[in-house]
Amino acid sequence: MKKFLLATAATALTTGAALAGSHSEPVKIGVILGFSGPLESLAGPIGDAADVAVAEINAAGGILEGRSVEVVRGDGTCADAAAGTAAAERLVTSDGIVGMVGAMCSGTTGAILQAVSIPNGIVQISPSATSPGLSTVEDNGLFFRLAPSDARQGQLMAEIISGKGISSVALTYTNNDYGKGLADSFQAAFEEAGGSVTINAAHDEGKGDYSAEVGALASAGGEVLVVAGYSDGGGAGIIQAALDSGAFDTFVLPDGMVSTALTDRFGSDIDGSFGQLPAAAGDGASSLEALLNDAGVDGASVYAREGYDSAAVLLLAMQAAGSTDGAAVAAAVLDVANAPGEPIGPGELAKALEILAAGGDIDYVGGSDVELIGPGESGGSYREIEISGGEITTVTFH
């Protein structure tokens, strides 16, 4: 299926290039995600979804009077901010990108913003970075994200747990900006609601054995274990050690843990576990999921729809600005992502380009119900899930 996607993208890109003619160079954008590391199972669909949006743009004739778009990938790793920053720097200095989709994880996203995007005037749109700290970071107006802040996810997680009659939990988080921000947000909300967090403990990535961490969590007690970690990394290791020791059998799973990689590994052993992840409901979400599936991409994968939408918003903002200049593109992002304007859904990028070329306004809704508030923040909605029969099932949307 991946070969089909690449063939489709290549054909569309060639078509766009032909329409552009030889008088203009392609517009290069970077897609920097954790293609290796503790979330690599999620990074592939996000990046491939961005490729689908780019292919659609190129099939419509490109942007800025016929310039095709070329994607250059970089590995942000999600585990090594320095390596992610170096990869982003190469995309700018060696490959000549003029905009960026990414990064994927919050720590790497913030590091790239400060070391690469701001100094080079590059607009950066993350499909998945959720740390509350990114809401107030100094960004020169260049940073946007389509995933809502974990300040909201922490509150919702507390509400879901309390609604199940659970009054005490143990909490572990991956030792980085994402994990710490979500853990602190959740603990404050849960305790305000009358709940008790028996322990709030970090775990490091890349360890082969998490029995000591689980021992401390078990000693503290709690009806369930909240795991604010990564499905391909330490979070899965924590669950394995908990199951092996019998310390916990029910787990609360925030967005970084909701992956088929987790259910493929544990199956029905984690039935009854539950959680939430940013996700939109409605026609746009289902339409984009189907569009991505048809292109050989797992449209249901966490943040895949935001990957498509991030690339679409970035490129439509360039078209609206009539330029690839970072400051001009940044100023146009809120215009194309918000009302007023003609609503634009998945698969309608050609229509959006036509409206913008004619001087009209668009309101890009996409498949993740895009609406940017404040300093480039996503208002966001959430999908509540439960593990049943070894599968991720939807309970409701919030």
N, C-alpha and C positions, 0 to 999 in steps of 0.2 A: 504494500500500500504506500510505503514511503517513496518507492520508485515512481509510482504514479503521481504522487504530489510533486516530486522534483521535476518530472517530465512536464507536468502541467505548468509549473512555475517557469520553467525554462522556455517553453513555447510562448507563454504570455509575454515574458520579458523580451524575447526575440521580436515578437510582434510589435511591442511598444518601441523597441529600438529602431525598427524599420520605419515606423511612423515618424519617429523623431528625426530621422535622417542623420547625416554625418556632421551636421553643423553644431551639435551640442553634446556635451559629455553627460553620462548618466549621473543622477543624484544618488549618492551613496549614503545609506543609513546603517548604523550599527545595531545589532541585536545581541546584547550581552546578558547572558543568563547562566544559571548554575548547571551547565551541561555535564559537569562532573561534580561529585560530592554528595552531600546528604539529601539533596532534592532532585537528583538527575532524572528520576522517573517522571517528574512534573515538568522539567525544563523543556524536554523534547516537544511535547504538544504545544506549549506556549510559543516556542520559536517557530514551529511548523505553521501554527495559526497566523503568526505575523507574516510568514511567507505567502500564505494564501491571500491576505489583504494586498500585499505588494503585487502579486500576480494579477489580481483583479484590477489594480490601478494601471498596471502596464498594458493589460488587455484593452483598457479604455483609452489608451494613447499616451499614458504617462501624465506628468504634471509640468507646469511652467512651460506651456507651449510645446509639448511633445517630448520632454526629456524623460527617458526611462528611469526606473528606480532599481538600484542594485543593493542587495543586502550583504553585509559583511558580519560574520558572527565572531563573538568573543566569549571566552569561558570565564564567568565571574566566580565560579566554584562554590559560592555560598559558605565556604569554610575558611578562605584565606583572602581577606580584604586587600592585602598588598598585591597578590597575584591578580585579583580582579581589576584593581586599579591599573596595573601594568598592561593588562589586556586591553582595557579601555583606551589607555594612552596610545597603544599601537594602532588602534582603530582610527584615531584622530590623526596622528602624525604620519603613519605609513600608508594607511588606506584612504585617508581623506574623507571620512564621514562628516556629514553636516547636521546630523540629528541622531538620537539614540533611543531605542526601546530597551528599557532596563534601568538598573539591574534588577535582579530577581529578589534577593534577600536584603533586608534593611541595612545591615552593617556595610555590606559591599556597595549598596546604593548610595549611602551617605558619603562613603570614602571616595567613590568615583565623582560624585557631585562636587565635592570640595577640591579634589586634586586635578580633575580633568574637565568636567563640564563647565564650571564657572570660569576657570582661566582661559578656556578656549571658546566661550560663548556658545556652547552646544545645548540645545533643548533636550531634556531628558524626561521621558515618560515611562514610569515603571508600571507594569501590569500587576505587580504583586507585593511590593514593599509596604509593610503595614505598621512599622514602629511609630508610636505616638510622637517620638522625638523629631520625626521628619516633618511634622506639622509646623514647627517653629524654627526649623533650620534656616539660616541665611542662605538664600539660593539665587539672588539677583533676578528673581522671577522666572528662572529657567527650568524649575523642577515641577513636574505634575505626576499624579498617580491615579490609577483607575481602581485600585483596591482601597477600601475604607480603612481608616486608622484603627489600630487595635484598642484604642480607648473605647470605641463602640463595641468591638468584639468581646472585650473583657466584661462589659456590662451585660451583654446578651448572654454570654456563657453563664454568668452568675444567675441570671433570670431562669435559664433553662434548668440548671442544676437545682435551684430552689423549688422550681415548679414540679420537680420529681420527688419532693419531700426529703431531699438529701440535705443534711445540716452540717456535715463535716467532711472535708476532703484533705488529702495530701496532694502537694503540688510540686512538680519538677519541671524545669525549663532548660532549654539549650542555652548555654552560656554566651549569649551575644545580644545585640540590640533588640532583635525581634523577640527572643525568648524573655528577656528581662522586662521589656516594655509590656508585653502581654500578661506576664505573670503579675506584675505590680498592678496593672489595670484591673485584672480579675480579682485579686485579693481585696483591693479596696472596695470594689462593688459587692463582693460576696459578704464581706464582714459588715458592710453598711446594711445589707439585707438581713443580718442576723446570723449568718453562717460562720463556721469556724474553719480556718486553714491551719491544720496541725503542724505543717512544715512547708516552707517555701525554699526549695533547694535547687541549685544549678547542677547540670550535668554537662560534661565536655563531650565533644564529638570525637569519633574515631577510636573509641576504646573497644577492646574485644570482650570485656567482661564488666557488667554493670551491677553485679551482685552486691557490692558494698553500698552503692547508692540506694538500691532497692531495700537493703537491710535498714538503712536509716529512715527511709520513707515508711516502711512497715512498722518500725518501732514507734514512730510518731502517731500512727493510727490514722483512721479516716475511712469513710464508707466506700469511697472510690478514689482512684488516682487520676489527677489531671496531668496530662503529658503535653506540655507546650514545647514540642520538639519537631524533629524531622522524620518522615516516614522511611527514608532510606538511610538514616543515620542513628544517632544516639537515642532518639525517641523509640524506634523499633527495638533497640537493644534493651532499653528500660522495660518495655513490655515483655520481651522474651525472658528477662531475669525475673520479673514479677510472676509470670506464669510458671516458670520452672520451680520457683520457691513456694508458690501458692500464696504469696503475699497479697495480691490483688487479682481479681478476675474481671473487673469492670473498669473501663478507662474512659475518660473524657478527652475528646480529640478535637483540638482546634485545627485551623486550616492547613498548617504544615504537616499534619498527620493524616489528613483525609486523602488517601491514595489507594489505588488498586494494588500498589506494591505492598501495602500493609495487609490487605485482605488476602492477597495471593500467598503471603507468608503465614498468616495465622488462621485464616478461614473462620470457621465457627467457634474457635477457641475464644474469640473476643466478642461473640454475640452478646447483645445487651449494652455494649459500649455505645457511646453517642457523642455528638458534638455539633459543630457548625463551621461554615466557611462562607466567605463572600460569594454571592451568586444571585443573579436576577431571575425572576419568573416572568412568564408572559410570552407573547408571540415572538418578540425579538430574540429572546434567549433560545427558544426551541428552533427558530429559523436558523440562527447561526450555528447551533449544535449540528443540525442536519447538513448545513453547507460544509462545515468542517469535516463531518463524517464522510460526505461524498468525495472530499478531496484526500481521503486517507488519513485524516487526523482525528484523534480521539476528542470529539467536541465536548464530552462530558468531563474531561480532565480538569482539575482545579486550575483556574486562571487561564485556560486555553482561550476562552472567549475574550478575556481582557487582553490577551496577546494580539489577537486580530484587531480589536478596537484600538489598542495603543498605536499600532502601526498606521491604522486608518486615520486617527486623529492627527498624528504627526504629519502625515503627508497632505491631508486636507488643509491643515494650517499653513503649510508651505504654499499650497495653491492659493489660499485666501490672501496670504501676505504678498504673493507675487515674488517671493524671494526665499532663499535658503539661509539668510542672515538670522542668527539666533535670536536677537532682540525682536526682530520683526515677526518671526515665527511664534515666539513666546506670546507676543501681544495678540496673535490671531487664534491661539489655542482655545481660549475661553469663548471666543466668538463662534467658532465652528462646533464646539462641544455643548453649547447651551442655547436655549431659546433667546430671542425669537429666530425664526427661520423655518424652512421646509424640513420636516422630520426625515431623517435618513436612517434606514435600517440596514441589516446585513445584506450583502449582495447588491447594494445600491450605490456603490462608490462611483460608478460611471455617471449616474444621475447627479450625484453631489458635485463632481468635477464640472459638469456642464453648467449647473446653477452658478457655481463660483466663477467660472470663466465668463459668464454673462453679467457678473456684478451682483448676483443675488446672495441671499443669506441662507445658511443651512443650520439645522439643529441636529447634530450627530447623536443618535440614540444608541445605535449598534445593538449588540447582543448582551451587553452588560449594563444596560440602562444608564448610559453615560450622562452624568450631570455633575459638573465640577462646581464646588462651593469654596468659599474662602480662598486661601492661597493655593489654588490648584488641587484641592482635595476632592475625593469622591464621597458623596453622601452615602451611597452603598445600601444594599440589602443583603440578607443572609439566608442561606439554606440550612435548615436544621436536619441532621442525618442521624441514623441509627444503624448499627451493624446487625443484620438479621440473616440467618442462613449463610453466614460467611460473605455476605454482600453488603455494599453501601446502599442504603435505601433512604428515600426522602420522607421526612415527617411533615414538614411544612416550610413556608418561607416567612421571614420576618422583615 
